[in-house]
Amino acid sequence: MKIPPDYKITSEILDLISKVDTNLMFLSSLNVPVEFKQKIQRISLLKSSLFSARIEGNSTTLETLDKSESDQEKNKETFNILKANKFLEKTIKNNFQISKKYIFDIHSLVMFGETEKTKRFRTEMGAIFNQTGVAVYLSPPPTQINSLIDQLINYINS
């Protein structure tokens, strides 16, 4: 894992950036009611939280969220991610400096109720598996985490 990542600005990337910028200007010119805008933002954030939870093996979907009492544990994970995202929105301002403590604070919100996992980096190997059990992502070894986090913090704060 390389931080910062290597990348090359190509004509395709510049074209995509131009399209995004054009769409942003168009959308900014619209007079969208505040309630509608907030609803779209809430749904988008909820979908993002569901996807983040799915990476960790949670199978909750937008349709099944909060429909079953037996799925409270799955729902809790999604709502914890939402809380952490709201915390990020409130606390990160211009010239904000990320720190390991801040990362642990966010992790504490996501992992609320599992305090033994919130004040340290993992000490075991991890992977994300597809439905057939094949590892589609192997996380860096625990011995590299502190160094990688330091590199990430320096990159973000630069």
Backbone as JSON Lines, residues from 0, in Angstrom:
{"i":0,"aa":"M","n":[0.85,-1.17,0.0],"ca":[0.0,0.0,0.0],"c":[0.9,1.24,0.0]}
{"i":1,"aa":"K","n":[0.66,2.12,-0.96],"ca":[1.49,3.31,-1.08],"c":[0.67,4.54,-0.72]}
{"i":2,"aa":"I","n":[1.21,5.34,0.19],"ca":[0.56,6.59,0.59],"c":[1.6,7.7,0.44]}
{"i":3,"aa":"P","n":[1.33,8.72,-0.39],"ca":[0.16,8.9,-1.24],"c":[0.17,7.92,-2.42]}
{"i":4,"aa":"P","n":[-0.98,7.62,-2.96],"ca":[-1.04,6.67,-4.07],"c":[-0.43,7.27,-5.33]}
{"i":5,"aa":"D","n":[0.12,6.41,-6.16],"ca":[0.62,6.85,-7.47],"c":[-0.58,7.01,-8.39]}
{"i":6,"aa":"Y","n":[-0.57,8.06,-9.16],"ca":[-1.62,8.25,-10.16],"c":[-1.07,9.12,-11.28]}
{"i":7,"aa":"K","n":[-1.71,9.04,-12.41],"ca":[-1.31,9.83,-13.56],"c":[-2.56,10.52,-14.08]}
{"i":8,"aa":"I","n":[-2.47,11.82,-14.28],"ca":[-3.6,12.56,-14.82],"c":[-3.62,12.36,-16.33]}
{"i":9,"aa":"T","n":[-4.68,11.71,-16.79],"ca":[-4.82,11.41,-18.22],"c":[-5.91,12.29,-18.82]}
{"i":10,"aa":"S","n":[-6.01,12.26,-20.13],"ca":[-7.07,13.03,-20.79],"c":[-8.45,12.51,-20.38]}
{"i":11,"aa":"E","n":[-8.55,11.2,-20.14],"ca":[-9.83,10.62,-19.7],"c":[-10.21,11.17,-18.32]}
{"i":12,"aa":"I","n":[-9.25,11.24,-17.41],"ca":[-9.52,11.78,-16.07],"c":[-9.92,13.25,-16.17]}
{"i":13,"aa":"L","n":[-9.21,14.02,-16.98],"ca":[-9.55,15.44,-17.15],"c":[-10.95,15.6,-17.74]}
{"i":14,"aa":"D","n":[-11.31,14.73,-18.67],"ca":[-12.65,14.76,-19.26],"c":[-13.72,14.48,-18.2]}
{"i":15,"aa":"L","n":[-13.47,13.48,-17.35],"ca":[-14.42,13.15,-16.29],"c":[-14.54,14.29,-15.28]}
{"i":16,"aa":"I","n":[-13.42,14.91,-14.92],"ca":[-13.44,16.05,-14.0],"c":[-14.25,17.19,-14.61]}
{"i":17,"aa":"S","n":[-14.07,17.42,-15.89],"ca":[-14.82,18.46,-16.58],"c":[-16.33,18.18,-16.54]}
{"i":18,"aa":"K","n":[-16.71,16.92,-16.77],"ca":[-18.13,16.55,-16.72],"c":[-18.71,16.73,-15.32]}
{"i":19,"aa":"V","n":[-17.95,16.34,-14.31],"ca":[-18.4,16.52,-12.92],"c":[-18.58,18.0,-12.63]}
{"i":20,"aa":"D","n":[-17.61,18.82,-13.05],"ca":[-17.68,20.26,-12.81],"c":[-18.88,20.88,-13.52]}
{"i":21,"aa":"T","n":[-19.13,20.45,-14.74],"ca":[-20.29,20.95,-15.49],"c":[-21.59,20.58,-14.79]}
{"i":22,"aa":"N","n":[-21.7,19.34,-14.35],"ca":[-22.9,18.91,-13.62],"c":[-23.05,19.66,-12.31]}
{"i":23,"aa":"L","n":[-21.94,19.91,-11.62],"ca":[-21.99,20.66,-10.37],"c":[-22.52,22.07,-10.61]}
{"i":24,"aa":"M","n":[-22.02,22.72,-11.65],"ca":[-22.49,24.07,-11.95],"c":[-23.98,24.06,-12.28]}
{"i":25,"aa":"F","n":[-24.42,23.08,-13.05],"ca":[-25.84,22.98,-13.38],"c":[-26.68,22.77,-12.13]}
{"i":26,"aa":"L","n":[-26.29,21.8,-11.3],"ca":[-27.06,21.51,-10.08],"c":[-27.05,22.69,-9.12]}
{"i":27,"aa":"S","n":[-25.95,23.42,-9.07],"ca":[-25.87,24.59,-8.19],"c":[-26.82,25.69,-8.64]}
{"i":28,"aa":"S","n":[-27.14,25.71,-9.92],"ca":[-28.03,26.75,-10.44],"c":[-29.5,26.46,-10.17]}
{"i":29,"aa":"L","n":[-29.82,25.23,-9.77],"ca":[-31.21,24.86,-9.52],"c":[-31.67,25.37,-8.16]}
{"i":30,"aa":"N","n":[-32.94,25.69,-8.09],"ca":[-33.53,26.13,-6.83],"c":[-34.24,24.92,-6.21]}
{"i":31,"aa":"V","n":[-33.47,24.1,-5.5],"ca":[-34.01,22.88,-4.91],"c":[-34.51,23.19,-3.49]}
{"i":32,"aa":"P","n":[-35.74,22.82,-3.17],"ca":[-36.24,23.05,-1.8],"c":[-35.32,22.39,-0.77]}
{"i":33,"aa":"V","n":[-35.09,23.07,0.33],"ca":[-34.17,22.6,1.37],"c":[-34.57,21.21,1.87]}
{"i":34,"aa":"E","n":[-35.86,20.98,2.08],"ca":[-36.32,19.68,2.59],"c":[-35.98,18.55,1.62]}
{"i":35,"aa":"F","n":[-36.14,18.81,0.33],"ca":[-35.83,17.8,-0.68],"c":[-34.33,17.51,-0.71]}
{"i":36,"aa":"K","n":[-33.54,18.57,-0.64],"ca":[-32.08,18.42,-0.63],"c":[-31.63,17.61,0.59]}
{"i":37,"aa":"Q","n":[-32.2,17.91,1.75],"ca":[-31.84,17.19,2.97],"c":[-32.25,15.72,2.88]}
{"i":38,"aa":"K","n":[-33.4,15.46,2.28],"ca":[-33.86,14.07,2.12],"c":[-32.9,13.29,1.22]}
{"i":39,"aa":"I","n":[-32.49,13.89,0.12],"ca":[-31.54,13.24,-0.79],"c":[-30.22,12.97,-0.06]}
{"i":40,"aa":"Q","n":[-29.75,13.95,0.71],"ca":[-28.5,13.77,1.45],"c":[-28.62,12.66,2.48]}
{"i":41,"aa":"R","n":[-29.75,12.59,3.19],"ca":[-29.95,11.54,4.19],"c":[-29.95,10.15,3.55]}
{"i":42,"aa":"I","n":[-30.66,10.02,2.44],"ca":[-30.72,8.72,1.76],"c":[-29.34,8.33,1.24]}
{"i":43,"aa":"S","n":[-28.63,9.29,0.68],"ca":[-27.29,9.01,0.16],"c":[-26.36,8.58,1.28]}
{"i":44,"aa":"L","n":[-26.41,9.27,2.41],"ca":[-25.57,8.92,3.55],"c":[-25.95,7.55,4.11]}
{"i":45,"aa":"L","n":[-27.24,7.27,4.16],"ca":[-27.7,5.97,4.64],"c":[-27.2,4.85,3.73]}
{"i":46,"aa":"K","n":[-27.3,5.05,2.42],"ca":[-26.81,4.04,1.47],"c":[-25.3,3.85,1.63]}
{"i":47,"aa":"S","n":[-24.59,4.94,1.84],"ca":[-23.14,4.86,2.04],"c":[-22.81,4.07,3.3]}
{"i":48,"aa":"S","n":[-23.57,4.31,4.36],"ca":[-23.37,3.59,5.62],"c":[-23.67,2.11,5.46]}
{"i":49,"aa":"L","n":[-24.74,1.8,4.73],"ca":[-25.08,0.4,4.47],"c":[-23.97,-0.3,3.7]}
{"i":50,"aa":"F","n":[-23.41,0.4,2.7],"ca":[-22.33,-0.2,1.92],"c":[-21.09,-0.42,2.79]}
{"i":51,"aa":"S","n":[-20.77,0.55,3.65],"ca":[-19.63,0.39,4.56],"c":[-19.83,-0.82,5.46]}
{"i":52,"aa":"A","n":[-21.03,-0.98,5.97],"ca":[-21.32,-2.14,6.83],"c":[-21.25,-3.44,6.02]}
{"i":53,"aa":"R","n":[-21.67,-3.39,4.76],"ca":[-21.63,-4.59,3.92],"c":[-20.19,-5.06,3.7]}
{"i":54,"aa":"I","n":[-19.25,-4.13,3.6],"ca":[-17.84,-4.5,3.45],"c":[-17.4,-5.36,4.63]}
{"i":55,"aa":"E","n":[-17.98,-5.1,5.79],"ca":[-17.64,-5.85,7.0],"c":[-18.47,-7.13,7.15]}
{"i":56,"aa":"G","n":[-19.27,-7.45,6.13],"ca":[-20.04,-8.69,6.16],"c":[-21.49,-8.53,6.58]}
{"i":57,"aa":"N","n":[-21.95,-7.31,6.81],"ca":[-23.33,-7.06,7.2],"c":[-24.2,-7.09,5.94]}
{"i":58,"aa":"S","n":[-25.28,-7.87,5.96],"ca":[-26.11,-8.04,4.76],"c":[-27.34,-7.13,4.73]}
{"i":59,"aa":"T","n":[-27.44,-6.18,5.66],"ca":[-28.59,-5.29,5.7],"c":[-28.67,-4.46,4.42]}
{"i":60,"aa":"T","n":[-29.89,-4.28,3.92],"ca":[-30.13,-3.44,2.74],"c":[-31.04,-2.29,3.15]}
{"i":61,"aa":"L","n":[-31.21,-1.34,2.26],"ca":[-32.11,-0.22,2.53],"c":[-33.52,-0.72,2.78]}
{"i":62,"aa":"E","n":[-33.93,-1.76,2.05],"ca":[-35.28,-2.3,2.18],"c":[-35.48,-3.05,3.5]}
{"i":63,"aa":"T","n":[-34.44,-3.71,4.0],"ca":[-34.59,-4.52,5.22],"c":[-34.21,-3.76,6.48]}
{"i":64,"aa":"L","n":[-33.62,-2.59,6.33],"ca":[-33.17,-1.82,7.49],"c":[-34.32,-1.53,8.44]}
{"i":65,"aa":"D","n":[-34.13,-1.9,9.68],"ca":[-35.06,-1.56,10.76],"c":[-36.44,-2.21,10.62]}
{"i":66,"aa":"K","n":[-36.58,-3.26,9.8],"ca":[-37.88,-3.91,9.66],"c":[-38.03,-5.1,10.58]}
{"i":67,"aa":"S","n":[-36.93,-5.55,11.14],"ca":[-36.99,-6.75,11.96],"c":[-36.25,-6.54,13.27]}
{"i":68,"aa":"E","n":[-36.91,-6.84,14.37],"ca":[-36.28,-6.74,15.68],"c":[-35.07,-7.66,15.8]}
{"i":69,"aa":"S","n":[-35.1,-8.8,15.09],"ca":[-34.0,-9.75,15.18],"c":[-32.74,-9.22,14.5]}
{"i":70,"aa":"D","n":[-32.88,-8.17,13.7],"ca":[-31.72,-7.61,13.01],"c":[-31.19,-6.35,13.7]}
{"i":71,"aa":"Q","n":[-31.53,-6.16,14.97],"ca":[-31.09,-4.95,15.67],"c":[-29.59,-4.78,15.66]}
{"i":72,"aa":"E","n":[-28.85,-5.88,15.8],"ca":[-27.39,-5.8,15.82],"c":[-26.86,-5.31,14.47]}
{"i":73,"aa":"K","n":[-27.42,-5.82,13.37],"ca":[-27.02,-5.37,12.04],"c":[-27.38,-3.89,11.85]}
{"i":74,"aa":"N","n":[-28.58,-3.51,12.3],"ca":[-29.01,-2.13,12.17],"c":[-28.12,-1.2,12.99]}
{"i":75,"aa":"K","n":[-27.72,-1.65,14.19],"ca":[-26.88,-0.84,15.07],"c":[-25.58,-0.46,14.36]}
{"i":76,"aa":"E","n":[-24.99,-1.41,13.65],"ca":[-23.74,-1.15,12.94],"c":[-23.93,-0.03,11.91]}
{"i":77,"aa":"T","n":[-25.02,-0.1,11.15],"ca":[-25.3,0.91,10.14],"c":[-25.53,2.27,10.78]}
{"i":78,"aa":"F","n":[-26.33,2.31,11.85],"ca":[-26.61,3.59,12.51],"c":[-25.37,4.16,13.2]}
{"i":79,"aa":"N","n":[-24.48,3.3,13.69],"ca":[-23.22,3.78,14.26],"c":[-22.37,4.45,13.19]}
{"i":80,"aa":"I","n":[-22.36,3.9,11.99],"ca":[-21.62,4.52,10.88],"c":[-22.23,5.88,10.56]}
{"i":81,"aa":"L","n":[-23.55,5.97,10.58],"ca":[-24.22,7.27,10.36],"c":[-23.8,8.28,11.42]}
{"i":82,"aa":"K","n":[-23.76,7.86,12.69],"ca":[-23.34,8.77,13.77],"c":[-21.92,9.25,13.55]}
{"i":83,"aa":"A","n":[-21.04,8.34,13.16],"ca":[-19.65,8.7,12.92],"c":[-19.55,9.7,11.77]}
{"i":84,"aa":"N","n":[-20.34,9.5,10.73],"ca":[-20.32,10.41,9.6],"c":[-20.8,11.8,10.01]}
{"i":85,"aa":"K","n":[-21.84,11.87,10.83],"ca":[-22.33,13.17,11.31],"c":[-21.27,13.85,12.17]}
{"i":86,"aa":"F","n":[-20.56,13.07,12.98],"ca":[-19.47,13.6,13.79],"c":[-18.39,14.2,12.89]}
{"i":87,"aa":"L","n":[-18.05,13.51,11.81],"ca":[-17.06,14.02,10.86],"c":[-17.52,15.35,10.27]}
{"i":88,"aa":"E","n":[-18.79,15.41,9.86],"ca":[-19.31,16.64,9.26],"c":[-19.24,17.81,10.23]}
{"i":89,"aa":"K","n":[-19.48,17.56,11.52],"ca":[-19.47,18.63,12.51],"c":[-18.06,19.07,12.88]}
{"i":90,"aa":"T","n":[-17.12,18.15,12.9],"ca":[-15.8,18.46,13.46],"c":[-14.76,18.87,12.43]}
{"i":91,"aa":"I","n":[-14.87,18.41,11.21],"ca":[-13.83,18.73,10.23],"c":[-14.16,20.06,9.56]}
{"i":92,"aa":"K","n":[-13.27,21.0,9.78],"ca":[-13.39,22.33,9.18],"c":[-12.09,22.61,8.42]}
{"i":93,"aa":"N","n":[-11.98,23.79,7.82],"ca":[-10.75,24.15,7.12],"c":[-9.55,24.06,8.06]}
{"i":94,"aa":"N","n":[-8.46,23.56,7.54],"ca":[-7.19,23.43,8.28],"c":[-7.28,22.49,9.47]}
{"i":95,"aa":"F","n":[-8.26,21.61,9.48],"ca":[-8.37,20.62,10.56],"c":[-7.23,19.62,10.42]}
{"i":96,"aa":"Q","n":[-6.62,19.25,11.54],"ca":[-5.51,18.3,11.54],"c":[-5.99,16.96,12.09]}
{"i":97,"aa":"I","n":[-5.86,15.93,11.28],"ca":[-6.21,14.56,11.69],"c":[-5.12,14.06,12.64]}
{"i":98,"aa":"S","n":[-5.51,13.25,13.61],"ca":[-4.55,12.63,14.53],"c":[-5.0,11.19,14.79]}
{"i":99,"aa":"K","n":[-4.11,10.41,15.4],"ca":[-4.5,9.04,15.76],"c":[-5.65,9.07,16.76]}
{"i":100,"aa":"K","n":[-5.63,10.02,17.7],"ca":[-6.72,10.12,18.67],"c":[-8.05,10.35,17.95]}
{"i":101,"aa":"Y","n":[-8.05,11.22,16.95],"ca":[-9.27,11.5,16.2],"c":[-9.76,10.24,15.47]}
{"i":102,"aa":"I","n":[-8.84,9.49,14.9],"ca":[-9.19,8.23,14.23],"c":[-9.82,7.27,15.24]}
{"i":103,"aa":"F","n":[-9.23,7.17,16.43],"ca":[-9.79,6.29,17.46],"c":[-11.17,6.79,17.92]}
{"i":104,"aa":"D","n":[-11.35,8.11,18.0],"ca":[-12.67,8.66,18.37],"c":[-13.74,8.26,17.36]}
{"i":105,"aa":"I","n":[-13.4,8.36,16.08],"ca":[-14.35,7.96,15.03],"c":[-14.63,6.46,15.13]}
{"i":106,"aa":"H","n":[-13.57,5.7,15.32],"ca":[-13.72,4.24,15.43],"c":[-14.6,3.88,16.63]}
{"i":107,"aa":"S","n":[-14.47,4.63,17.73],"ca":[-15.3,4.38,18.91],"c":[-16.78,4.57,18.6]}
{"i":108,"aa":"L","n":[-17.09,5.56,17.76],"ca":[-18.49,5.77,17.37],"c":[-19.0,4.62,16.51]}
{"i":109,"aa":"V","n":[-18.18,4.17,15.58],"ca":[-18.58,3.07,14.7],"c":[-18.74,1.77,15.48]}
{"i":110,"aa":"M","n":[-17.83,1.54,16.42],"ca":[-17.8,0.27,17.16],"c":[-18.47,0.4,18.53]}
{"i":111,"aa":"F","n":[-19.37,1.37,18.69],"ca":[-20.01,1.61,19.98],"c":[-20.55,0.31,20.56]}
{"i":112,"aa":"G","n":[-20.17,0.03,21.8],"ca":[-20.6,-1.2,22.45],"c":[-19.54,-2.28,22.4]}
{"i":113,"aa":"E","n":[-18.45,-2.03,21.69],"ca":[-17.35,-3.0,21.61],"c":[-16.06,-2.29,21.99]}
{"i":114,"aa":"T","n":[-16.01,-1.77,23.22],"ca":[-14.91,-0.9,23.64],"c":[-13.54,-1.55,23.58]}
{"i":115,"aa":"E","n":[-13.47,-2.87,23.67],"ca":[-12.16,-3.53,23.62],"c":[-11.49,-3.37,22.25]}
{"i":116,"aa":"K","n":[-12.25,-2.97,21.24],"ca":[-11.71,-2.84,19.88],"c":[-11.46,-1.39,19.47]}
{"i":117,"aa":"T","n":[-11.7,-0.42,20.37],"ca":[-11.75,0.96,19.9],"c":[-10.53,1.82,20.21]}
{"i":118,"aa":"K","n":[-9.62,1.4,21.03],"ca":[-8.49,2.26,21.41],"c":[-7.14,1.7,20.97]}
{"i":119,"aa":"R","n":[-7.19,0.82,20.01],"ca":[-5.93,0.25,19.49],"c":[-6.17,-0.21,18.06]}
{"i":120,"aa":"F","n":[-5.08,-0.38,17.35],"ca":[-5.18,-0.93,16.01],"c":[-5.24,-2.44,16.11]}
{"i":121,"aa":"R","n":[-5.76,-3.07,15.09],"ca":[-5.93,-4.52,15.13],"c":[-4.58,-5.22,15.25]}
{"i":122,"aa":"T","n":[-4.63,-6.4,15.82],"ca":[-3.4,-7.18,16.05],"c":[-3.4,-8.48,15.27]}
{"i":123,"aa":"E","n":[-4.41,-8.68,14.42],"ca":[-4.47,-9.91,13.62],"c":[-4.67,-9.55,12.15]}
{"i":124,"aa":"M","n":[-4.39,-10.5,11.3],"ca":[-4.59,-10.28,9.86],"c":[-6.09,-10.18,9.58]}
{"i":125,"aa":"G","n":[-6.41,-9.49,8.49],"ca":[-7.81,-9.36,8.1],"c":[-7.95,-9.48,6.6]}
{"i":126,"aa":"A","n":[-9.15,-9.84,6.17],"ca":[-9.43,-9.96,4.74],"c":[-10.92,-9.75,4.51]}
{"i":127,"aa":"I","n":[-11.25,-9.4,3.29],"ca":[-12.65,-9.31,2.86],"c":[-12.85,-10.41,1.83]}
{"i":128,"aa":"F","n":[-13.9,-11.21,2.04],"ca":[-14.16,-12.37,1.19],"c":[-15.43,-12.16,0.38]}
{"i":129,"aa":"N","n":[-15.44,-12.73,-0.82],"ca":[-16.67,-12.69,-1.62],"c":[-17.58,-13.84,-1.18]}
{"i":130,"aa":"Q","n":[-18.73,-13.98,-1.85],"ca":[-19.71,-14.99,-1.44],"c":[-19.19,-16.42,-1.55]}
{"i":131,"aa":"T","n":[-18.2,-16.64,-2.39],"ca":[-17.66,-17.99,-2.55],"c":[-16.52,-18.28,-1.59]}
{"i":132,"aa":"G","n":[-16.18,-17.3,-0.74],"ca":[-15.12,-17.51,0.24],"c":[-13.73,-17.15,-0.24]}
{"i":133,"aa":"V","n":[-13.63,-16.55,-1.41],"ca":[-12.34,-16.14,-1.95],"c":[-12.0,-14.75,-1.41]}
{"i":134,"aa":"A","n":[-10.78,-14.6,-0.89],"ca":[-10.34,-13.3,-0.39],"c":[-10.19,-12.33,-1.56]}
{"i":135,"aa":"V","n":[-10.96,-11.24,-1.52],"ca":[-10.87,-10.23,-2.58],"c":[-10.02,-9.05,-2.14]}
{"i":136,"aa":"Y","n":[-9.73,-8.98,-0.84],"ca":[-8.84,-7.95,-0.32],"c":[-8.15,-8.48,0.93]}
{"i":137,"aa":"L","n":[-6.84,-8.34,0.98],"ca":[-6.08,-8.68,2.18],"c":[-5.58,-7.38,2.78]}
{"i":138,"aa":"S","n":[-5.9,-7.15,4.03],"ca":[-5.45,-5.93,4.69],"c":[-3.96,-6.03,5.01]}
{"i":139,"aa":"P","n":[-3.31,-4.88,5.2],"ca":[-1.89,-4.91,5.55],"c":[-1.68,-5.64,6.87]}
{"i":140,"aa":"P","n":[-0.51,-6.25,7.05],"ca":[-0.23,-6.94,8.32],"c":[-0.26,-5.96,9.49]}
{"i":141,"aa":"P","n":[-0.62,-6.42,10.67],"ca":[-0.68,-5.55,11.85],"c":[0.63,-4.81,12.12]}
{"i":142,"aa":"T","n":[1.76,-5.41,11.78],"ca":[3.06,-4.77,12.03],"c":[3.26,-3.52,11.17]}
{"i":143,"aa":"Q","n":[2.49,-3.35,10.11],"ca":[2.63,-2.19,9.22],"c":[1.62,-1.08,9.51]}
{"i":144,"aa":"I","n":[0.64,-1.36,10.35],"ca":[-0.48,-0.43,10.51],"c":[-0.04,0.93,11.06]}
{"i":145,"aa":"N","n":[0.75,0.96,12.14],"ca":[1.18,2.24,12.71],"c":[1.89,3.1,11.68]}
{"i":146,"aa":"S","n":[2.79,2.51,10.94],"ca":[3.54,3.25,9.92],"c":[2.61,3.75,8.82]}
{"i":147,"aa":"L","n":[1.7,2.91,8.36],"ca":[0.76,3.32,7.31],"c":[-0.18,4.42,7.79]}
{"i":148,"aa":"I","n":[-0.64,4.32,9.03],"ca":[-1.52,5.36,9.59],"c":[-0.75,6.68,9.7]}
{"i":149,"aa":"D","n":[0.5,6.62,10.14],"ca":[1.32,7.84,10.2],"c":[1.47,8.47,8.82]}
{"i":150,"aa":"Q","n":[1.73,7.65,7.81],"ca":[1.85,8.16,6.44],"c":[0.54,8.78,5.97]}
{"i":151,"aa":"L","n":[-0.57,8.12,6.28],"ca":[-1.88,8.63,5.88],"c":[-2.18,9.97,6.56]}
{"i":152,"aa":"I","n":[-1.91,10.05,7.85],"ca":[-2.14,11.3,8.59],"c":[-1.29,12.43,8.01]}
{"i":153,"aa":"N","n":[-0.02,12.15,7.75],"ca":[0.85,13.17,7.15],"c":[0.34,13.61,5.79]}
{"i":154,"aa":"Y","n":[-0.13,12.67,4.99],"ca":[-0.66,12.99,3.66],"c":[-1.92,13.84,3.77]}
{"i":155,"aa":"I","n":[-2.83,13.46,4.64],"ca":[-4.08,14.21,4.82],"c":[-3.81,15.62,5.32]}
{"i":156,"aa":"N","n":[-2.88,15.74,6.27],"ca":[-2.61,17.03,6.9],"c":[-1.7,17.94,6.07]}
{"i":157,"aa":"S","n":[-1.16,17.42,4.96],"ca":[-0.22,18.25,4.17],"c":[-0.96,19.16,3.21]}
